[in-house]
């Protein structure tokens, strides 16, 4: 015999993976994994979205780039032009590349 609410618990467990997938994309619908990293401006047409930077010095360059991609995705950019910094936070220009 089923207890009241037992079915609701099972349904919630089934929905958890879907919520996890939806959480990958921010409120702008852009996932950090979809943000292209450029070290020079792209040849395609693009528009400026925002200046972005990491909070602090990341342990590795890879971590810093991941943080920069997250910031760019959060503002709806699908690309970021990295302005290399030897010390301090990594900075970049979040852009929206057309026809990408």
Beta strands, then each sheet from edge to edge (+ up, - down):
strand 1: 36-38
strand 2: 46-53
strand 3: 79-83
strand 4: 91-97
sheet 1: 1+ 3+ 4- 2+
end
